[in-house]
Structures are given as structure tokens and as C-alpha cells.
Amino acid sequence: MAEVPDELMYSQEHEWVAGPVEPESVVTVGITEYAAAALGDVVYVEAPQVGDTVTAGQVCGELESTKAVSELYSPVTGVVVEVNGALADSPELINADAYGEGWILKVTVTAPAKALLTAEQYSAITE
Amino acid sequence: MTSSPPATAARLSPLHERHEALGAALTDFAGWSMPVRYSSEVAEHHAVRTAAGVFDVSHMGQIHVTGPGAAAALDHALTARVGAVGVGRAKYALLCAPDGGVLDDVIVYRVLADSFLVVANAGNAPLVARELAARCAGFACEVADASDGSALIAVQGPRARDAVLALTRGGGDDLVAGLRYYASAPVVAEGGIPVTVARTGYTGEDGYEVFCSAHDAPAVWDAVLRHGGPTGAVPCGLAARDSLRLEAGMPLYGRELTSRTTPAEAGLGWAVALEDSAGGPRDFVGAPALAAAAARVASWREDPTAAPADARVLVGLVGDGRRAARTGYPVLDEDGALVGEVTSGAPSPTLGRQIALAYAHPRVAAEGTAVAVDVRGRREEMSVCALPFYRRPREGGGRTEDAGHG
């Protein structure tokens, strides 16, 4: 069973968010273990660039696995302040450590959270 | 998400419980619930190239054609002179429609002089059984679809032989040891289980396929993994099976082969015996259309500039971009003109490059031609290369192998 850390928030599109989702705060975003397992071995990550605006619920990038391509949705609205450079050479970090080394981007939040799920709620939809 | 949970009506393999116990991610494939991966498909792929992988391919069709007229019937029904193979040998052949379109690709094993086993792709098994029954109707033989009740376990890789010898120790392992490529023998596996072992496969590695009853499949599976485990054999799913066959340049029905492709375009002219032993035209279903297609494609290859705009031949593409070419992506020439379409593509775990099969116009089919693939709106540069992408290293005295199957 994939891990679902209690302290994180989650989106319907299988992203996790670390940090308080309120304006001015910086949150970290990645995809869940459940999503990484479903994708299979990730071979390429296309993330937004620093300075890009992202909108909650909208596509902001792509994750390519050996078999297929999946869209990356942003779970929050804000401005990208950092992108995980390690994923360029080691996209498999997403499979190995989805909640840690496999983080994808950091965003300065500009709008309050909408429709994010608690760990319990996310576990329920992935059961 | 990429893998879809199987529909409740999906058929279950006789090894389904084993896959669940191993924690396999399951997917729907041709109406069957089959393992797509057990751990990491890249790890499984590497295991087959360096040790051994064990695949459940029980979903494939198994059709028996038996009787004194079976050889002649299959010669008539299929593109290859299957009736000419000796007992205990096998042959790759195509089932084509009268217009030359490919309906399935199969391997036919001659089990006894008057008994043949046709192994068809899972999705095509009922159609192949029906077509064979219809085509064999005028001959002294019977066609029986034995797909239900049968199982097939593929053991592929440099260490596969050790595992299969151990599996059949004391029950015919000497016969297994002597099996040449594309040969088979009925033997007895551990526990007294009757199996047929064939030296065939779909990965580009040395390997074997073990035929048994559905009832015996779990015991055979357990024994293979037990014997192979110490030398690195692992269960492998359909994802690894696909990346392995792609590296080996092998076609997959539904991608490189469809009812709208002829063997000549797919580079499978070698599997079509247009002539009989006397050198005259051989009479079989689709022969006139296939002869015309072969001549047409030959003329394209000789003079690509004279080929019509919609002429297409199968090519291999290789590239070093960050993103893979995938099924359906357009292939463009250096000026950006559309010259073809990708049929299969993925990152190659063994080569560390992007590889793809594509149908492209003959004028860009020469090895080394620079092309581009439109990958979701951006050009990725690739070049045409010879097939297969990967050829396994041979020890001295290696066997010969026809291109495109293995």
C-alpha cells in the first residue's frame, strides 16, 4: 500500500503539497507514491520554469514514464520559485522518494487553497 | 494514470493468484487481466538481458491442427511453408487476408507429423481459430482452439537455460539441453508435470517457452522461479516484454502489423514463401496480393523517388533527445514535411537512447537519414538505423537467426 504522509495535503490529481497553503508562503509540490507507482519508471520530467505562474487544477507540466506520458497539474495557485534540478539527470527520484528527494517544484502561494484533501481523504480515493 | 484497473469481466490467467501474491500491477490486455510489472519495468528489462525473466503469456492463443492433411492445410492457410518443417521444429508465419493484409503473426510448432500447435496473439486468438477452421475445411484435419485450459510461461535471458534444465532434471533435460533454436520437445517437469519446452521467444535473448495445462501452471511457475531465483531470475510483466521486443526489432500486432499492412512493408517478406519447392508460384490464401505487394515494395526500395507519396516501409529510428517518440507521433523530414508515423517507441533501457519503429516513405528509409519526430509539439531529432536495435552477444559458434523474430 502506498504511503500517504499525514502532514501533507493532496490534490485529486495525485499531487502532494507541503507547507501552509496561504498567500505569501512557499510550498513544495510533488506527486504521490500512488501516482509514481501507477506511472512506472519516470524517465523525463517537464516542469514549469522559475517565475512561471501556476493555477490550481491546471496542467503545468508533464511526467513521462517508460510507457506513457502523464500531465502534471498544479495543486496551488502562485508563482514558481524553485524547480528540482536533480530530476533532469535522475527522474527516477520520483519513484524512489516521491515525498522527499523526488519533489518537483516550490511555489509562492498567491491564493488560498481550494479543494485540497487531507491525508485521510486522499487515502480514501486511492483505496 | 497509465495502467487501467481491469474491467470486472476481464479473463484471469491460471497464474492470476501468483501475480496478486507477488504484488503485480495488473492491466487489461486484450480482455485479460495481466501483470504489467511486478517491481520496476526497467529493472525487469535489465534482468532479462543479464540473468533471466519469467513471463506469464498464458493469454496467448493455442490452436491445434491435427490430421493427415494438417501440413497441407497450414501451407494453404499461412504465408510460410509450415508443412515443410520437421517434427520438433517451429516456424514463424503470418495469417493474411486475401488482400494481403496481416490478420495475425503466429509461431507454428510441429509436435508430431500430423499434429501442429499454432500460437496466436491473445487478442486475435478467436479470429485465428475461426480463420484456420474455415481455411482448413477442405483438408483432412481438425482445428481445435485449446486456448482455455492451456498455459504458457516464457523464460528468457542468458540464465534461462539453467532454470529450464533444472525444471526438467531427470524428465528429459537432456532433450532440453539439445534443443536448437526454434525446436521443441515434450518432456516431464518437476512433480511429474508433462510440459513441452520450445526454444523460442520474443525478447532477443536466448530463452524457452514452456507449454503446460492451466491446471499445472502454478506448479511450473513456482518451480521455474525457485530454480532460477538463485541466478537472478525474476518475474517480468508486459511492460518489460514490450521494451525487450522493441529493442530486438520485433513487430507487435496492432502496432507494426495490422490488417492494413502487408508483410513486405513491414520487412517480413522472409516470412512469406511465394514460391513452392519447384520454384513456381505457391498457392495459399492471399498469394496473388502478397506477390504484388512484394513486387511493389521491391520497386520502391530500388527507386524511392518513384514511389507514390503514400508509400511506406517500416524503419528503425534512434535518437538522443530527452523525450521518447511514441505510437502515432508524426515523422518529419529535414524540411518538416510529413513522411511517416511512429508505430512503437520508448526509451531503450539497454541502449540508453530513444528508439522507435515507424512507417516512413522509402525516400527517407536509408540508414543514417536524419528525420524528426513531432513529440507533442516539439521536434525531436532522430535518425534511421538498421534493425534490430539490440543484438545479444554471442559466445563462439552462435546460432543463425532470422531478422525480426527470436
Boltz contact constraints between the chains, C-beta under 6 A:
constraints:
  - contact:
      token1: [A, 38]
      token2: [B, 1]
      max_distance: 6.0
  - contact:
      token1: [A, 38]
      token2: [B, 3]
      max_distance: 6.0
  - contact:
      token1: [A, 39]
      token2: [B, 2]
      max_distance: 6.0
  - contact:
      token1: [A, 40]
      token2: [B, 41]
      max_distance: 6.0
  - contact:
      token1: [A, 41]
      token2: [B, 40]
      max_distance: 6.0
  - contact:
      token1: [A, 41]
      token2: [B, 41]
      max_distance: 6.0
  - contact:
      token1: [A, 41]
      token2: [B, 42]
      max_distance: 6.0
  - contact:
      token1: [A, 43]
      token2: [B, 347]
      max_distance: 6.0
  - contact:
      token1: [A, 44]
      token2: [B, 322]
      max_distance: 6.0
  - contact:
      token1: [A, 44]
      token2: [B, 323]
      max_distance: 6.0
  - contact:
      token1: [A, 66]
      token2: [B, 41]
      max_distance: 6.0
  - contact:
      token1: [A, 66]
      token2: [B, 346]
      max_distance: 6.0
  - contact:
      token1: [A, 66]
      token2: [B, 347]
      max_distance: 6.0
  - contact:
      token1: [A, 67]
      token2: [B, 2]
      max_distance: 6.0
  - contact:
      token1: [A, 67]
      token2: [B, 239]
      max_distance: 6.0
  - contact:
      token1: [A, 68]
      token2: [B, 2]
      max_distance: 6.0
